[in-house]
């Protein structure tokens, strides 16, 4: 069970234990994060699970798929560290991941 560092929109930080085999989005919601809405349920079609991963993690995560790239192309707060948390399946390799919930569009 990896531990990740989550920074909320207000700047508060929390360490969250996440479960392998499910998406980062599902883990964040299960941990009680109310800023990750995930209105589409994880289909990469709404962008409400948008996060910014720490710079040192960008190349350590699996590459973006077409659907994720397309959805993020519409995101007003997209930057070089943007990912959809619904498209990231947690593994032990996520230990120490740091992310910030993207501003609400």
N, C-alpha and C positions, 0 to 999 in steps of 0.2 A: 504494500500500500504506500505509494509515493506521497510525499508532502510537497505542496506547491505554495507559493506566496502570491496572494491576491490583493491588489490595491483597488479599492472602490473608487467611484467617481469623486467622492468627497476627500480622497487622499488617505482614508483609514486603511490599515493593512491587517491581514489575517493569514495565518498559516492554515491550510486546508488539507486534510488527508483525503486522497482520491482513490477510487477503485479502478483497477485494471479492467480492460475489456469493454468499457462503456465510454461515451464521449465526455470530453471535458465539460461541455455544456450540461449534460445530465448530472455530472458530479457537482458542478457549481450550484445547480438548482437544488440538489439533494442536501447540500450543505447550508441551504437557506438563503443563498444570494438572490435578492429580489431585483437586482439590476439586469440580470440576464433573463430576458423575457422568453426567448425562444418560441415565438408565436407560431412558427411553422412546424414545430415539433422536431426539428433537426434535419430538415430537407434542404437546407442551404437556399431557401427562397424568401427569407424575410430580413436577414441581417441583424436581428435583435439579440444575437449572441456574440456580437463583434467584440473582440478583445485586441489589445496591443501587447505582444509578447516582448520580453526584455531582449535587447539587441543581441546578446550573446546566445540567445535561443533560436534565432531566426533560421540558421542553417542546420540546427539540430532536429528540427521538426520535419515530418514528411512533407513533400512538396504539395502545393495547392492543386486541387483538381479544377477542371473547367467550370463547374457550377459555382465553386467558391470564388474563383477569380471573377466570374461574371457578376455575382452578387456584390462583391467588394468594390467592383468598378463603379457601383452606384452609391457607395457609402460616402457621406460628406466628411467623415473624420478618418478616412483611410490614410494610412501612412505605410512606410516600408516594413513595419512590424505588425501590420494588421492580419488577423486570422479570424475565421468563424469557429468558435469553440465547439460547435456541433460537428465539425468535420475533423476533429482531432481525437482519435481513439487513444485513451490513456494506456500506457505501458509503464513498466518499472523505469524506463529511460526518462520519464517525466520528473523524476526526483529532483527537487530544487527549482523547477520551472517558476519563473516570475512573470506575472502578467498584470495588466491594468484593464479594467472594464472600460471600453470606449465610451465617449460621450453619447448621450441619447440624441438620435437624429430628429 
